[in-house]
Structures are given as C-alpha cells and as structure tokens.
Amino acid sequence: MANLEIELFICRADNFGVLLHDPESGATASIDAPEEEPIIAALKRRGWTLTHILTTHHHNDHVAANLVLKEAFGATIIGPVNEASKIPGIDQMIGNGGTFEFSGHRVDVYETPGHTAGHICFHFPDDKLLFSADTLFALGCGRLFEGTPADMWASLQKLMALPDDTTVYFGHEYTLSNARFAVTVDPENAELKARAADIEALRESGVFTAPTTLGLEKRTNPFLRPHDPGIRKQLSMQDAPDGEVFAEIRKRKDNF
C-alpha cells in the first residue's frame, strides 16, 4: 500500500486546509472544508481530484465549503452522527468506535466532545496519522463551546492512548499563542521552553507549526499534563484530581 500524500495550506484567517491523497487510486480527501478557493487551488496545484470530505464538526469555519465542493467534484461527505443535521451535504454518518476505509487505508473514528457536542477525530492507525481538528492543537486544546471541562479531558485521554509516534494534524494555526500561554503554567519544563522558542522562530519565518506528534504533545502540552507535579505546584493544586487541574488550565487559557 502506497504512503498517503498530504498537502497543508491556510484557509480563511488561520484554519489549516489539509488534503490527503492516495497515489495508487487517486482518491483525495479534504479534512473539513473551511473555504473553497484555497482547497480548489491546492487540488489544481497537485493535480488531484477531490473524492471525499471528512468532516470533524459543524462549525461554519469547518463546513462552509461542503456544498460547493460536493457540487463541483461529487465528493462523499463523511461526518459525525451526533451533528449530522448540522453538516451540509452529509452522506455518511459515523460515531465513536466507527471504522471505514479510505482507499484501502483504515480509518478509526473517535468521538471527542468538548469543543462541540459531537466532534469527531479521524485516526489512520496503519499510517500513524491523526486529524484532531479543534479537539487537540499543538500546545493547546479547543475552547469549550458545547461541552464541559470533564468532557474535553475525557476526549483528550482517548487521543493520548494512541501511539506516541502518531503524526497529528490540527485545525488552526494557534500555536504561537498556545506556546506563550503554556510556559506560564509549566515554567520549569525545559523541553517546552525550547519548543516555544522554536515556534517563535518558525512563525517569524512564516513556517507552519503543523504537524506535531502525540509524543511531543504529551511532553510539552499542558492540557495533556494535569498530572505533572510542576504544573500542579504552579497552580497551587498539588492534591486536586486531574480533571480539576485540567479545568483550571482551560479557564486560564480562556482569560490569557
């Protein structure tokens, strides 16, 4: 089986556009559909034809181009069963534990409520790829628009159970802001401090911070580290449950 090819680009102000291409079959999936023009331009640049849209959640900045792209290419739209009524043009509904094939590549679906009530992530286990959209970011996690801190912490724990060498593509270029916040709650983490400096340099040069790896996030992303003694000390929450520490980190980020 051929390796999947990936094209990464910016849509709207800070959404990542991601195209996933199987060179053997020619199948091409867009992870979400934030904006038609950049997606169509990327398809033309690579000489690919869109066959699928894998929708993670219903927010407009992830589904705005669904209908235009479906009409233009006849693409099949696969999306979350618990938000199906809000996903324009949805053809196939899938929920937690669901599995399907994209051109022979297995895709496992994880329901990750928190950012929205029915948000899903797409994991390609054989390709070691995770598309986490607005659940897990580099050095961050999504804002809680429709779920509770407990919902999001449970969702992140599902993703943390995946192998450390999983490559993670996320929904927005928020990493610089996330890094500046992360060091305020995890100031003694040497790897985080070095990573934050690298991110400053990348963004000054206009280089994307995606993708990341799950192992790197586990070591440096404070939202995956509420168990860490240094973070607990910084927050004066040495004896609190992980879920409460996570909730405090999320609250602080909201006000950062």
C-alpha positions as CSV (number, residue, x, y, z in Angstrom):
1,M,0.0,0.0,0.0
2,A,1.4,3.4,-1.0
3,N,2.0,6.1,1.5
4,L,-0.6,8.8,1.7
5,E,0.5,12.2,0.4
6,I,-0.5,15.3,2.4
7,E,-0.9,18.9,1.3
8,L,-1.1,21.5,4.0
9,F,-2.2,25.1,3.5
10,I,-4.1,28.0,5.1
11,C,-7.8,28.7,4.7
12,R,-9.6,31.8,6.0
13,A,-7.5,33.6,8.6
14,D,-5.9,30.7,10.5
15,N,-7.7,27.4,9.5
16,F,-5.5,24.7,8.2
17,G,-6.6,23.1,5.0
18,V,-5.4,19.5,4.6
19,L,-5.7,17.3,1.6
20,L,-4.9,13.6,1.9
21,H,-4.1,11.7,-1.4
22,D,-3.7,8.1,-2.2
23,P,-1.4,7.9,-5.2
24,E,-2.4,4.4,-6.3
25,S,-6.2,5.0,-6.5
26,G,-6.2,8.8,-7.0
27,A,-8.6,9.2,-4.1
28,T,-8.3,12.6,-2.3
29,A,-9.9,13.7,0.9
30,S,-10.2,17.1,2.4
31,I,-10.1,17.2,6.2
32,D,-13.0,19.6,6.7
33,A,-13.8,22.2,4.2
34,P,-13.2,25.7,5.6
35,E,-13.1,27.6,2.3
36,E,-13.4,26.6,-1.3
37,E,-10.9,28.8,-3.1
38,P,-7.7,27.6,-1.3
39,I,-8.9,24.0,-1.4
40,I,-9.5,24.1,-5.1
41,A,-6.2,25.9,-5.7
42,A,-4.4,23.2,-3.7
43,L,-6.1,20.5,-5.8
44,K,-5.1,22.1,-9.0
45,R,-1.5,22.6,-7.7
46,R,-1.2,18.9,-7.1
47,G,-3.3,17.7,-10.0
48,W,-5.7,15.9,-7.6
49,T,-9.5,15.4,-7.8
50,L,-11.5,15.6,-4.6
51,T,-13.4,12.4,-3.8
52,H,-14.1,12.8,0.0
53,I,-14.7,15.4,2.7
54,L,-14.0,14.1,6.2
55,T,-15.9,16.5,8.5
56,T,-15.0,16.7,12.2
57,H,-17.7,19.1,13.5
58,H,-20.4,21.5,12.5
59,H,-18.8,24.9,13.0
60,N,-19.0,27.1,9.9
61,D,-15.3,27.5,9.5
62,H,-15.0,23.7,9.0
63,V,-18.1,23.1,6.8
64,A,-18.5,26.4,4.8
65,A,-17.3,24.8,1.5
66,N,-19.0,21.5,1.8
67,L,-21.8,22.1,-0.7
68,V,-19.7,24.0,-3.3
69,L,-17.1,21.2,-3.3
70,K,-19.7,18.4,-3.3
71,E,-21.3,20.0,-6.4
72,A,-18.0,20.6,-8.1
73,F,-16.5,17.2,-7.5
74,G,-19.2,14.8,-6.4
75,A,-17.3,14.3,-3.2
76,T,-18.7,12.0,-0.5
77,I,-19.1,13.8,2.8
78,I,-18.5,11.7,6.0
79,G,-19.2,13.3,9.3
80,P,-20.3,13.0,12.9
81,V,-23.5,11.2,13.6
82,N,-24.3,13.4,16.6
83,E,-24.1,16.5,14.5
84,A,-25.5,15.1,11.2
85,S,-28.3,17.6,11.0
86,K,-25.8,20.5,11.1
87,I,-23.4,19.1,8.5
88,P,-24.2,20.4,5.0
89,G,-24.4,17.7,2.4
90,I,-23.5,14.8,4.7
91,D,-23.7,11.4,3.0
92,Q,-22.3,9.0,5.7
93,M,-22.7,9.4,9.4
94,I,-20.2,7.9,11.8
95,G,-19.7,7.9,15.5
96,N,-17.4,6.7,18.3
97,G,-15.8,3.4,17.5
98,G,-16.8,3.5,13.9
99,T,-14.4,2.4,11.2
100,F,-14.3,2.8,7.5
101,E,-11.8,2.6,4.6
102,F,-10.3,5.5,2.7
103,S,-8.9,3.9,-0.5
104,G,-7.8,0.8,1.4
105,H,-6.5,2.8,4.4
106,R,-8.3,2.0,7.7
107,V,-9.8,5.0,9.5
108,D,-10.9,4.8,13.1
109,V,-13.3,7.4,14.5
110,Y,-13.1,8.8,18.0
111,E,-15.9,10.9,19.3
112,T,-14.3,13.8,21.2
113,P,-17.0,16.1,22.7
114,G,-15.9,19.3,24.3
115,H,-15.4,21.9,21.6
116,T,-18.7,20.8,20.2
117,A,-21.1,18.1,21.5
118,G,-20.5,15.7,18.6
119,H,-16.9,16.5,17.4
120,I,-15.0,13.5,16.0
121,C,-11.4,12.9,15.1
122,F,-10.1,10.6,12.3
123,H,-7.2,8.2,13.1
124,F,-5.4,6.3,10.4
125,P,-3.7,3.6,12.5
126,D,-1.6,2.0,9.8
127,D,-0.4,5.4,8.5
128,K,0.1,6.7,12.0
129,L,-2.0,9.8,11.3
130,L,-4.5,11.6,13.5
131,F,-6.7,14.5,12.3
132,S,-7.7,16.2,15.6
133,A,-9.3,19.4,14.2
134,D,-10.4,21.5,17.2
135,T,-10.0,18.9,19.9
136,L,-6.2,18.8,20.2
137,F,-3.9,21.6,19.0
138,A,-0.2,21.9,19.2
139,L,0.3,23.0,22.8
140,G,-3.4,23.5,23.2
141,C,-7.0,22.2,23.1
142,G,-10.2,23.6,21.7
143,R,-12.4,26.1,23.6
144,L,-15.4,24.5,25.3
145,F,-18.4,25.9,23.3
146,E,-20.7,22.9,23.9
147,G,-19.1,20.7,26.4
148,T,-17.7,20.7,29.9
149,P,-14.0,20.5,31.1
150,A,-14.8,16.9,32.1
151,D,-16.0,16.1,28.5
152,M,-12.8,17.6,27.0
153,W,-10.5,15.9,29.4
154,A,-12.1,12.5,28.7
155,S,-11.8,13.2,25.0
156,L,-8.1,14.1,25.2
157,Q,-7.5,10.9,27.2
158,K,-8.9,8.9,24.3
159,L,-6.3,10.5,22.0
160,M,-3.5,10.2,24.5
161,A,-3.9,6.4,24.4
162,L,-2.7,6.4,20.8
163,P,0.9,5.7,20.0
164,D,3.4,8.4,20.7
165,D,4.7,8.3,17.1
166,T,1.3,9.3,15.7
167,T,1.6,12.4,13.5
168,V,-1.1,14.9,14.4
169,Y,-2.7,17.5,12.0
170,F,-4.9,20.0,13.8
171,G,-7.4,22.6,12.8
172,H,-5.9,26.0,13.4
173,E,-2.5,27.8,13.4
174,Y,-2.9,28.9,17.1
175,T,0.5,27.5,18.2
176,L,2.3,30.8,18.9
177,S,-0.4,32.0,21.3
178,N,-0.6,28.5,22.8
179,A,3.1,28.4,23.4
180,R,3.1,31.8,25.1
181,F,0.4,30.5,27.4
182,A,1.9,27.1,28.0
183,V,5.1,28.4,29.6
184,T,3.0,30.4,32.2
185,V,1.6,27.2,33.7
186,D,4.6,24.9,33.1
187,P,7.6,27.2,33.5
188,E,10.1,24.6,34.6
189,N,9.6,22.4,31.5
190,A,12.9,22.7,29.6
191,E,11.6,21.0,26.5
192,L,8.6,23.3,26.4
193,K,10.8,26.4,26.7
194,A,13.0,25.2,23.9
195,R,9.9,24.4,21.8
196,A,8.3,27.8,22.5
197,A,11.5,29.5,21.2
198,D,11.5,27.3,18.1
199,I,7.8,28.2,17.5
200,E,8.6,31.9,17.7
201,A,11.2,31.5,15.1
202,L,9.0,29.4,12.8
203,R,6.2,31.9,12.8
204,E,8.5,34.8,12.3
205,S,9.7,33.0,9.1
206,G,6.1,32.2,8.1
207,V,6.6,28.4,8.5
208,F,3.6,26.3,9.7
209,T,3.7,24.6,13.1
210,A,1.7,21.6,11.9
211,P,2.0,18.7,12.1
212,T,3.1,17.7,15.5
213,T,3.4,14.3,17.2
214,L,1.4,12.9,20.0
215,G,4.6,12.1,22.0
216,L,5.8,15.7,21.7
217,E,2.4,16.9,22.9
218,K,2.4,14.6,25.9
219,R,5.7,16.1,27.0
220,T,5.0,19.7,26.4
221,N,1.3,20.4,26.0
222,P,-0.1,21.5,29.4
223,F,-3.6,20.4,28.6
224,L,-2.3,16.8,28.4
225,R,-0.3,17.2,31.6
226,P,-2.6,17.9,34.5
227,H,-0.9,15.1,36.4
228,D,2.5,16.9,36.2
229,P,3.9,17.9,39.7
230,G,5.4,21.1,38.3
231,I,2.1,22.3,36.8
232,R,0.2,21.4,39.9
233,K,2.7,23.3,42.0
234,Q,2.5,26.3,39.7
235,L,-1.3,26.3,40.0
236,S,-1.3,25.5,43.8
237,M,-3.3,22.4,43.1
238,Q,-1.0,19.7,44.3
239,D,-3.7,17.4,45.6
240,A,-6.5,18.1,43.1
241,P,-7.9,15.5,40.7
242,D,-6.5,15.6,37.2
243,G,-9.9,16.8,35.8
244,E,-9.9,19.8,38.1
245,V,-6.4,20.7,37.2
246,F,-7.3,20.5,33.5
247,A,-10.3,22.7,34.1
248,E,-8.2,25.3,35.8
249,I,-5.7,25.3,32.9
250,R,-8.5,25.7,30.4
251,K,-10.0,28.6,32.4
252,R,-6.7,30.3,32.5
253,K,-6.2,30.0,28.8
254,D,-9.7,31.4,28.1
255,N,-8.6,34.5,30.1
256,F,-5.0,34.7,28.7
